[in-house]
Amino acid sequence: MDKIAVLIPCYNEEKTIGKVVADARQALPEAVIYVYDNNSKDKTVELAQKAGAVIRHERKQGKGNVIRRMFREIDALCYIMIDGDDTYPLEYARVMADKVLLENSDMVVGDRLSSTYYQENKRPFHNMGNSLVKSSINMLFHSEIQDIMTGYRAFSYQFVKSFPVLSKGFEIETEMTIHAVYNNMQVDNVIVNYRDRPEGSESKLNTYSDGIRVLNTILKMFRQYKPLAYFTLLAVLLTMLSAAFFLPVLWEFWKTGMVDKFPTLIVCGFVELAAIQSIFAGLILHNLGVKERRDFELQLNNIQERLEQKK
């Protein structure tokens, strides 16, 4: 088992990967640095190996797939995950690692948004998207995470071995955050400087398609982790829809004593039945979620026992 493992997912980062590995070795000399190549077509692998990194591969394209492979294969007391594009300074890695090793943090978030991100990042839609995602997650899950989509994080062994990686792409950071918040894990925040990519280095993040995936992930996670709130909201919307069509029928009956729009009345009844079913679906899924939380705590105990054995 490594004491500290630096995990760097990479796809075509020949411009910056050598510097990132060198900076990691300088900041954390006791760490093992892993570069996981995701089908790069340039000299990323060659330059990373030359800089002293351990090279591994993930053939399925997508950052989520790479992280799934990393988390399965590497055992460490502390994991530092950082992008290979040299946008995050490694000088903060020691502080982040110490929070995991000495303060029992499960996830440490490298917060770009509270420092230089909005000045350095030249893509306005990314700025707006980060703010929207941050506000949505914190409102839905009653959390205070300052940067939801940062690629600079530190993790404990317990987090890594209990995190079910479902996403395939860049929405993985959102999934990590929700997993930690929902399961009441200790999440700490470290403000880090951010610098935009150097000239010649291109982002793999597509503003629109990946943005839609992230928003879809938030909605899916809200339904999965907060089913009672989700289905109650759905029931309220269905009840409002039913009432909007029912009130004119009721008004006509009040005035004339006749109901001429029986099809409308029948549809309103079925819509309201769907609302009632939605409430019961939310209650059932909520109770199942409580059971899953209990099972998760037992799983954490088992992971802790395995960790003690590995030490």
C-alpha positions, 0 to 999 in steps of 0.5 A, a space after each residue: 500500500 502506498 502512503 500517498 498516490 498521485 493520480 493523473 488521468 491524461 488524454 493528449 497532454 504532451 504540452 504539460 504532463 512532464 511539468 505536472 509529474 515533476 511538480 508532483 515529485 517535488 511537492 510530495 517526494 514520498 508519493 507514487 505518481 500514476 499517470 493513467 493514459 486514456 488512448 493519447 495520440 501524442 507523446 503523453 506516455 513517453 514524456 510522463 514515463 521520462 519524468 518518473 511516473 508509473 504508466 497505466 492505461 484505460 482503453 474505454 474513453 472518458 474521465 469517469 472510466 479512467 477514475 474507475 480504473 484508478 480507484 480499483 487498482 491503487 491502494 493508498 492511505 491518501 490519494 491526490 487526484 489532479 488533471 494533467 493540464 497544469 492548471 492546478 499548482 502542486 504546492 497545495 498538495 501537501 496541505 490537502 494530503 495532511 488533511 486526509 492523513 492527519 485530520 481524517 478528511 474523506 474528501 478535500 476539495 481544491 477550490 478554484 472558484 474562491 481564488 483566480 478561476 473567474 479571472 484566469 478562465 477565458 470561457 464565460 459559459 464555463 464560469 456560468 456553468 460552475 456557478 449554476 452547478 455549485 448553487 444547485 448542489 448546495 441547495 438540493 443537498 444542504 451543503 456548503 461545497 465551494 467548487 463542485 467540478 474541480 479536478 483537484 482533490 484528495 481522498 481517503 482510502 475509505 472514500 475511494 473504496 466505497 465510491 461507486 463510479 457510475 459516470 463515464 465522463 466529466 460529470 464524475 466530479 459532480 457524482 463524487 461530491 454528491 456521494 460525499 455529502 449524502 453519506 455524511 463524509 468529512 469534506 474539507 475545502 482548500 483554496 487553490 490558485 487556478 491558471 488557464 491552460 498554456 497556449 497549445 493545450 486544448 480542453 477536452 471538456 465540451 461546454 454544451 454537451 458535457 454541461 448537459 450531462 452534468 445537469 442531467 447527473 444532478 437531476 438523476 442524483 436528486 431523484 436517487 438520493 432525495 426520492 421523497 423530495 423529488 417525488 413530492 415535487 412531482 406530485 405537487 406539479 401533477 396536482 397543480 396540473 389537475 387542478 388547472 383543468 378541474 376548476 373550470 369544470 367545477 365552476 360550470 357545475 356550480 353555476 349550472 348543476 351540469 358536467 358537460 366535460 366528462 373526459 376532462 374530469 376523468 383525465 383530472 382524476 387520473 392525473 391526481 391518482 398519478 400524484 398520489 402514486 408519486 407520493 407513495 413511490 417517494 416514501 418507499 424509495 426513501 425507506 429503501 434509502 435509509 436501509 442503504 445508508 445503514 448498509 453503507 455504514 457497515 461497508 465503511 466498517 469493513 473497509 476500515 478493517 481491511 485498511 488496518 490489515 493492509 497496514 
